[in-house]
Amino acid sequence: MGCFLREDAIDEFESIFERASIPVLDVQEVRLERIAVVLKGHPLDGSILRLASELKQRFSASISAHGVDTDKGRAALDAARESGFEASPTAFRSTAELVGQISVGCAQLVLIPEPGDLPESLVDKNDLVRGSAPPILLVRKPIDDAATVFQNVLHSLSGNFRQTQNFAFSFALTAGGGRLFLLHAIDENEVLHVRDALRVSPEMDTSERDGLLEQMMRQGERYLKGVVAASKRSNYEIAYRIAVGNVVETVTAELARGEYGLLVVGQHQAGHSDVSAADYRLMHEVRDVPVLAL
């Protein structure tokens, strides 16, 4: 009897210790009140407006439309006005003008079509992501049912484990009854570079150097448990996985396996996007699902 009590006490202690070791993370809640849509006079504009309508219904957000200065773009802007959307008084002629219009409107999120059959000069997505304060949601394929985009969200984490503020949009956008999956891919080649650099230090023995990857895995596990605990909403499933391997290959494999509706990449620092090399590739190469660049 005493043995069982002791085992129960040990289990309880381990459970308490595990909970105590989880970091307390404060993820600021985002309520979307102002959303900007970019219209190019392309069939994908319809998908953008469907997404905007879905978010307007969910968050009671105001929608502002911005049209490119072409005949089709101006016609799309006029149609948006006739449909009751707020619209910029003038079409934009450059990415810098678009960034300025978005800034004036204090948008919290920007939806933009990125078809492959229009000149890149219409909007430079790199300059738009770097120059705009709000995250940019890129749509490259038609979307018929906008609600499905937010039912199964994949948030790709790369870099360090200090991205607490960057979970706010994933938490907000994931629909009730849906699923948010956090995937942290650790590039083993980068870890090996760090390990090799540490080998020049005589103070570090072989076992400590070779345990670097294992330590990063433990740190990631602890951090991601904190992210799960920080989710203030309980009406969707949130899960995570830590993987070792090439970031782009790991994320694209997960996308192919998981039937996701949205991919979230990048970090937001000092009011603007900070996109790593891997996130940059994902932002440009992923076409089957919309990509949200933070």
C-alpha positions as CSV (number, residue, x, y, z in Angstrom):
1,M,0.0,0.0,0.0
2,G,2.8,2.4,1.0
3,C,4.6,1.6,-2.2
4,F,1.6,2.5,-4.3
5,L,1.2,5.8,-2.4
6,R,4.8,6.6,-2.9
7,E,4.5,6.0,-6.7
8,D,1.4,8.2,-6.8
9,A,3.2,10.9,-4.9
10,I,6.2,10.7,-7.4
11,D,3.8,10.8,-10.4
12,E,2.1,13.9,-8.9
13,F,5.4,15.5,-8.2
14,E,6.6,14.9,-11.8
15,S,3.3,16.3,-13.1
16,I,3.6,19.4,-11.0
17,F,7.3,19.8,-12.0
18,E,6.4,19.4,-15.7
19,R,3.7,22.1,-15.5
20,A,6.0,24.4,-13.6
21,S,8.7,24.0,-16.3
22,I,6.3,25.2,-19.0
23,P,7.0,28.9,-19.7
24,V,4.2,31.4,-19.1
25,L,3.6,33.2,-22.4
26,D,1.4,36.2,-22.9
27,V,0.1,36.2,-26.5
28,Q,-1.7,39.5,-27.1
29,E,-5.2,38.9,-28.5
30,V,-5.9,40.4,-31.9
31,R,-9.4,41.4,-32.9
32,L,-9.5,42.3,-36.6
33,E,-11.4,45.5,-37.1
34,R,-9.8,46.9,-40.3
35,I,-8.9,44.8,-43.3
36,A,-7.6,46.0,-46.7
37,V,-8.1,44.2,-49.9
38,V,-6.1,44.7,-53.1
39,L,-7.9,44.4,-56.4
40,K,-6.1,43.9,-59.7
41,G,-9.0,43.3,-62.1
42,H,-8.2,39.6,-62.1
43,P,-10.6,36.6,-61.6
44,L,-8.8,36.0,-58.2
45,D,-10.3,39.3,-57.0
46,G,-13.4,37.3,-56.4
47,S,-11.6,35.0,-54.0
48,I,-10.1,37.9,-52.2
49,L,-13.6,39.5,-51.7
50,R,-15.0,36.1,-50.5
51,L,-12.2,35.9,-47.9
52,A,-12.9,39.5,-46.8
53,S,-16.6,38.8,-46.5
54,E,-15.9,35.8,-44.3
55,L,-13.6,37.8,-42.0
56,K,-16.0,40.7,-42.0
57,Q,-18.8,38.4,-40.7
58,R,-16.6,36.8,-38.1
59,F,-15.0,40.0,-36.7
60,S,-17.5,42.7,-37.8
61,A,-14.5,44.3,-39.5
62,S,-14.5,47.1,-41.9
63,I,-13.2,46.4,-45.4
64,S,-11.3,48.9,-47.5
65,A,-10.6,48.2,-51.2
66,H,-7.5,49.4,-53.1
67,G,-7.3,49.1,-56.9
68,V,-4.3,49.1,-59.2
69,D,-4.2,51.9,-61.7
70,T,-5.1,49.9,-64.8
71,D,-8.4,49.8,-66.7
72,K,-9.4,46.5,-65.0
73,G,-8.1,47.6,-61.6
74,R,-10.1,50.8,-61.7
75,A,-13.2,48.9,-62.8
76,A,-12.7,46.5,-59.9
77,L,-12.4,49.4,-57.5
78,D,-15.7,50.9,-58.9
79,A,-17.4,47.6,-58.5
80,A,-16.3,47.4,-54.9
81,R,-17.8,50.8,-54.2
82,E,-21.0,49.8,-55.8
83,S,-21.1,46.7,-53.6
84,G,-20.9,48.8,-50.5
85,F,-17.2,48.4,-49.7
86,E,-15.1,51.3,-48.6
87,A,-12.7,52.2,-51.4
88,S,-9.7,54.3,-51.8
89,P,-10.5,57.5,-53.7
90,T,-7.7,56.9,-56.2
91,A,-6.1,53.8,-57.7
92,F,-2.4,53.2,-56.9
93,R,0.4,53.3,-59.5
94,S,3.2,51.7,-57.4
95,T,3.8,49.5,-54.5
96,A,4.9,52.5,-52.5
97,E,1.6,54.2,-53.1
98,L,-0.3,51.1,-52.1
99,V,1.8,50.9,-48.9
100,G,0.9,54.5,-48.2
101,Q,-2.8,53.9,-48.7
102,I,-2.7,50.9,-46.4
103,S,-0.9,52.9,-43.8
104,V,-3.4,55.7,-43.9
105,G,-6.2,53.3,-43.4
106,C,-4.5,51.6,-40.4
107,A,-5.3,48.2,-41.8
108,Q,-4.5,45.2,-39.6
109,L,-4.4,42.7,-42.4
110,V,-4.0,42.9,-46.2
111,L,-5.5,40.4,-48.6
112,I,-4.0,40.4,-52.1
113,P,-4.2,38.1,-55.2
114,E,-0.9,36.9,-56.6
115,P,-1.7,35.3,-59.9
116,G,1.1,34.1,-62.0
117,D,-0.2,35.6,-65.2
118,L,0.1,39.3,-64.4
119,P,3.3,41.4,-64.5
120,E,5.1,41.5,-61.2
121,S,5.5,45.2,-61.6
122,L,1.8,45.7,-60.6
123,V,2.7,45.0,-57.0
124,D,6.1,44.0,-55.7
125,K,5.2,41.5,-53.0
126,N,8.6,41.7,-51.4
127,D,8.4,45.5,-51.0
128,L,4.8,45.1,-49.8
129,V,5.6,42.6,-47.1
130,R,8.7,44.5,-46.0
131,G,7.1,48.0,-46.2
132,S,3.7,47.3,-44.7
133,A,3.0,47.1,-41.0
134,P,0.1,44.6,-41.2
135,P,0.6,40.9,-42.3
136,I,0.0,40.2,-45.9
137,L,-2.2,37.2,-47.0
138,L,-1.3,36.1,-50.5
139,V,-3.8,34.1,-52.6
140,R,-2.6,32.3,-55.7
141,K,-5.5,29.9,-56.5
142,P,-9.3,30.4,-56.6
143,I,-11.1,29.9,-53.4
144,D,-14.8,28.9,-53.5
145,D,-15.5,28.4,-49.8
146,A,-13.6,31.0,-47.8
147,A,-14.5,29.5,-44.5
148,T,-12.4,26.4,-45.3
149,V,-9.2,28.5,-45.4
150,F,-9.3,29.0,-41.7
151,Q,-10.4,25.5,-40.6
152,N,-6.9,23.9,-40.8
153,V,-4.0,26.3,-40.3
154,L,-0.3,25.4,-40.4
155,H,2.0,27.9,-38.7
156,S,5.7,27.3,-39.6
157,L,8.2,28.3,-37.0
158,S,11.8,28.8,-37.9
159,G,14.7,30.7,-36.3
160,N,14.5,31.1,-32.5
161,F,11.9,30.4,-29.8
162,R,11.2,34.0,-29.1
163,Q,8.3,34.6,-31.3
164,T,5.5,35.0,-28.8
165,Q,3.8,38.0,-30.4
166,N,3.7,36.2,-33.8
167,F,1.1,33.7,-32.7
168,A,-1.6,36.3,-32.3
169,F,-2.9,36.1,-35.9
170,S,-2.8,32.3,-36.0
171,F,-4.8,32.2,-32.8
172,A,-7.3,34.8,-34.1
173,L,-7.8,33.4,-37.6
174,T,-8.2,29.7,-36.8
175,A,-11.9,29.1,-36.9
176,G,-14.0,27.6,-34.1
177,G,-14.0,23.8,-34.4
178,G,-10.9,24.0,-36.6
179,R,-7.2,23.1,-36.0
180,L,-4.0,25.0,-35.6
181,F,-0.8,23.1,-36.1
182,L,2.6,24.5,-35.0
183,L,5.5,23.1,-36.9
184,H,9.0,24.0,-35.8
185,A,11.7,22.7,-38.2
186,I,15.2,22.7,-37.0
187,D,17.7,22.8,-39.8
188,E,20.3,20.2,-38.8
189,N,23.0,21.7,-41.1
190,E,22.7,25.0,-39.2
191,V,23.0,23.1,-35.9
192,L,26.0,21.2,-37.1
193,H,27.7,24.5,-38.1
194,V,27.2,25.8,-34.5
195,R,28.4,22.5,-33.1
196,D,31.5,22.6,-35.2
197,A,32.2,26.2,-34.2
198,L,31.9,25.1,-30.5
199,R,34.5,22.4,-31.0
200,V,37.2,25.0,-31.1
201,S,36.5,25.6,-27.4
202,P,38.5,23.3,-25.1
203,E,36.1,23.9,-22.3
204,M,33.3,21.9,-24.1
205,D,33.7,18.1,-24.2
206,T,32.4,15.9,-27.0
207,S,29.3,14.7,-25.3
208,E,28.2,18.3,-24.6
209,R,28.8,19.4,-28.2
210,D,27.0,16.4,-29.6
211,G,24.1,17.0,-27.2
212,L,23.4,20.4,-28.7
213,L,20.6,19.2,-31.0
214,E,19.0,17.3,-28.2
215,Q,19.1,20.4,-26.0
216,M,17.4,22.4,-28.8
217,M,14.7,19.7,-29.1
218,R,14.0,19.9,-25.4
219,Q,13.9,23.7,-25.4
220,G,11.5,23.6,-28.4
221,E,9.3,21.1,-26.7
222,R,9.1,23.2,-23.5
223,Y,8.4,26.4,-25.5
224,L,5.7,24.9,-27.7
225,K,3.9,23.5,-24.7
226,G,3.9,27.1,-23.4
227,V,2.4,28.3,-26.7
228,V,-0.4,25.7,-26.4
229,A,-1.1,26.7,-22.9
230,A,-1.2,30.4,-24.0
231,S,-4.0,29.8,-26.4
232,K,-6.9,31.7,-24.8
233,R,-9.5,30.0,-27.0
234,S,-10.6,26.5,-26.4
235,N,-12.9,26.1,-29.4
236,Y,-10.3,24.7,-31.8
237,E,-7.6,22.1,-31.6
238,I,-4.0,23.2,-31.2
239,A,-1.1,20.8,-31.6
240,Y,2.6,20.9,-32.5
241,R,5.5,19.0,-33.8
242,I,9.3,19.5,-33.8
243,A,11.1,18.2,-36.8
244,V,14.8,18.1,-37.8
245,G,15.6,18.8,-41.5
246,N,15.5,21.3,-44.2
247,V,12.8,23.8,-43.3
248,V,11.3,24.3,-46.8
249,E,11.2,20.5,-47.5
250,T,9.7,19.8,-44.1
251,V,6.9,22.4,-44.4
252,T,6.0,21.5,-48.0
253,A,5.8,17.8,-47.0
254,E,3.5,18.7,-44.1
255,L,1.3,20.8,-46.4
256,A,1.0,17.8,-48.8
257,R,0.1,15.5,-46.0
258,G,-2.3,17.7,-43.9
259,E,-4.9,19.2,-46.3
260,Y,-4.3,22.7,-44.8
261,G,-6.2,25.8,-45.9
262,L,-3.6,28.4,-44.8
263,L,0.2,28.6,-44.2
264,V,1.6,31.2,-41.8
265,V,5.3,32.1,-42.1
266,G,7.7,34.8,-41.0
267,Q,8.1,36.9,-37.9
268,H,6.9,40.4,-37.0
269,Q,9.5,42.6,-35.3
270,A,9.7,46.3,-34.6
271,G,6.4,46.8,-36.5
272,H,7.5,45.1,-39.8
273,S,8.0,41.7,-41.2
274,D,11.2,39.8,-40.8
275,V,11.3,37.0,-43.3
276,S,14.1,34.4,-43.1
277,A,15.6,32.8,-46.2
278,A,13.4,29.7,-45.8
279,D,10.2,31.8,-45.1
280,Y,11.0,33.8,-48.3
281,R,11.1,30.6,-50.4
282,L,7.9,29.4,-48.8
283,M,6.2,32.8,-49.4
284,H,7.2,32.6,-53.1
285,E,6.8,28.9,-53.9
286,V,3.7,27.7,-52.0
287,R,0.8,28.0,-54.4
288,D,-1.9,25.5,-53.4
289,V,-2.9,27.3,-50.2
290,P,-2.9,31.0,-49.2
291,V,0.2,32.2,-47.4
292,L,0.1,34.7,-44.6
293,A,3.4,36.5,-44.3
294,L,3.6,38.0,-40.8
